[in-house]
């Protein structure tokens, strides 16, 4: 005999209860682990959407722990996606090779450039996704602070601060 389908009010009860009692704490939990308030808000939305999809709310014995478990899982997925979206190559080098494939660069020069590119990738990978995005949009893509702020939903002051912090982290981690 199939299980009785829970009523919509039962399904949304856990989400409603979590929203009413844990919203601020959950938001702080995510915000401490992310560098962007907009990312935290997006992940909060994802957590509550997942709570709404739970079919058997009666099986959840510790709602608070369950909600934070979902939040941790959503945060992990976000970080994995961000890691996979990082820049993996130098677009300027590719454009240069496309324009002049018979470039007289020596093999050693190309090897040195590729080694430096790999060092840069490694250093960029150590930055948080938001710091990395701000730095690349401004330095690589040539966007102004105002444009970066609009694109990422940050203040101009925050963009300036993140660029400074990212550059400091890159300098500190760059091999001599």
N, C-alpha and C positions, 0 to 999 in steps of 0.2 A: 504494500500500500504506500503510495507516495506521501512524502511529508506535507503537512498543510503549509500553504504559502503564507508567510507572515504578512500582516497588514502593513500598508505603507507607513502608518504612524509608528509601528514597532521598528521598522527599518530606520526611520529617520530619528527615532528617540535617542539613540546613542550619539549621533552627530549633533543633535540639538543640545543634549545635555553637555557634551564636550565643549560645544561652542559657548554655552552659557557659563560654564564653570572653569574651563581651562584655556580659554582663548588667549588671555594676556600671557600666562605662563608659557604656553606653547609657542606663541609668537616670539617671546624672549629667548626660548630654547633654540629656535631656528635662527634668530638674528645673531646670537652669539657665535653661531657656527658658520655664518655667511657674512660676506662683506657688503651686501646690498640689501637695503630694506625692501626693494621691489622683488628680489629673489625670494626673500622670506615670505612676502605676501603671496607670491605665486605658489610656493610650496605649502603654505597654510591652506590655500584653496584646494590643492591636490589632496591633502590629508583629509579634509572634510568631504570631498567627493568620494574618496575611498570608504570613509565611514558610512556614507549614504548607500554604498553598494553591498554592505554586509547583510547577508540573508538571515542568519541565525544569531540575532543579538542576544538571545537568551543563553548562548554558550560563552559569552564574554564574562568572565568571572571578575576580572580586575580592569574596569574600563579605563582608568587613568594610565595604567601600565600599557594597556593595549593601544591607546591613542598615541603614547610616546613611542611605542614600537613601530607603529605605522609612520610616524614622523621621522624616526631614524632611518627607516627603509626608504622613504621618499628622498631624504637628504642624501643618502648613499647613491641612489639612482641619479640624482641631479649631479653629483660630483663625477660619477662615471661618465655621464653624457658630456659634461664640461671638459673632462680630460680628453675625450675622444674628438672634441671639436677644436682642439688647439692647432695652431699653425704648424705645419710640418715641413715647409720648404720656403725658400727665399723667392718670392715672386719676381723681384727685380732681376735676379740671376737668370731665372727662366726666360724672362722677356729679352734679356741681353743675348742669351744663346739663340733664341728664336730669330732675332734681328740679324745676327751675324754668326752663323754656326761655324764658319771657318776662322773664327777669332784666333789670333796667334798666341793666346795664353798658353803658357807652358803647363805641363801636367802637374808640376810641383805647385804652381800658383793655384791651379784648380783644386788640388788636394788641400792646400792651406785654407782656401776659401771654404771648402766643404767642412773642414775640421772646425773652423771658426763658427760656421753655421750650426754645426752640431752642438758646440758649446753654448751658443745662443739659445737653441731649442731647449737644452737642459736647464739653463738659467731661467728661461721663460716658464718652463714647466713647474718651477718652484713657486711661482707667483700664484696668488688666488685667482680664480676665473675673472673676477671683476677688475682686479688690478691689471691683469693681463689684457683684458678687453680695452680698458681705458688707455693703457700705454700703446697698444697696437693701433687703435683708432687714431690717436693723436700723432704718434711718431711715424708709423708705417703708412697709414692712409691719408695723413696730412689734414685731418679734421681739426677745426679750432676747438678750444675748450667748450665753447657754447654749443657747438654741434655735437660733441661727444656727450655733453650733459643731456641734451635733448634726446639723443639716440638711446641712452642708457637709463634715462629717468633719474638723473642725479643732479645735484646742484653744481654750479661752476666751481665753487670753492672745494667741493668734494673731489671733482675731477682733478683740480690743481694738486690737492693733497695726495690723491692716489698716484698721479704721475710721479710726484716727488718720492713717495714711498717706494714705488716700483723701481725707479731708477736707483735709489739707495740700495735696495735688495739686489739688483743686478750687479752694481759695482762691488758689493760685498761678496757676491758669489762668483764673480768673474775670475778665471784663472789668470795669473800674472804672466 
